[in-house]
Amino acid sequence: MRHILNILDLSVEEIDELVATAMDIMARPDVYSNVCHNKTLATLFFEPSTRTRLSFEAAMWELGGRVLGFSEASSSSAAKGESVADTITVVSNYANIIAMRHPKEGAPLVASAHATVPIINAGDGGHNHPTQTLTDLVTIKKELGRFNNLTIGLCGDLKFGRTVHSLIAAMSRYNGIKFVLISPKELKLPAYISKDYIINKNIPFVETTTLEEGIEGLDVLYMTRVQRERFFNEEDYLRLKDRLILTQKKMESAPKGMIVMHPLPRVNEISTEIDSDPRAAYFRQAACGKFARMALIMKLLDLKVGD
Ligand code: NCD
């Protein structure tokens, strides 16, 4: 039994295999429509979500499986004071696989110590978000056709943005990668991420505080929302929230072949006028999420077409 708590729990070869499966499901969905017959996914979401939870649920339905769960901590016994350990011990009896999101960093690790079924981390605080990264990798492969030789700009809340942390860890394993880190000084990438995945691996990187300085020469511009719920005080959030906004004007200096990604939800960091620009890949990216999760569920349940 395997848990996916961090994107690095998957080898590069396994990522290739998952991306290939996700693409095959996109091309031939009918072939996969019964693979998870009689299997149940539990989605335990102690924090808000639209795409992650619904794409997990759509993924399981479309594989012919069943879904149960809760979408807010207040409707679960967590509100009565139950521990993650106890919740997971119990839910392990009701489901074959569990996707969980929690505001506390490390909660899925605790869950994995008590689970008798695979645990998938669907986002833990400001830490990791491996299935978003799998979604991002499917998107990059589909849009650009490669993982090597990419210049990737990451813009916005690099401090609290868990999607950024997982994406950097994943991309740091490929060749010819360059990172352009675009954020206010207060929202810089945590030192443990830059040390482990960039500096110690001798990956070239540039840090800037403006999009104008960072956008030229990018293959991917990965925008993120300032993570309001992780701030200690509202004043800091209000001061920082409008620093980095991608506008049509700024897109004029971006390469023609660059794609704009965003895990969503967007607040105001990408002007809606960009939505019709062919380089805006964020809604196509969200569509990839369901297929990436279908591939992952099949892998963790050790199911193949024809089983
Ligand atoms: C992200 C998350 O939850 O970390 N959303 C998502 O899963 N697509 C990004 C965010 O909330 O800003």
Boltz pocket constraint, residues with backbone or C-beta under 6 A from the ligand:
constraints:
  - pocket:
      binder: B
      contacts: [[A, 48], [A, 51], [A, 52], [A, 122], [A, 123], [A, 125], [A, 129], [A, 132], [A, 162], [A, 163], [A, 224], [A, 225], [A, 227], [A, 263], [A, 264], [A, 265]]
      max_distance: 6.0
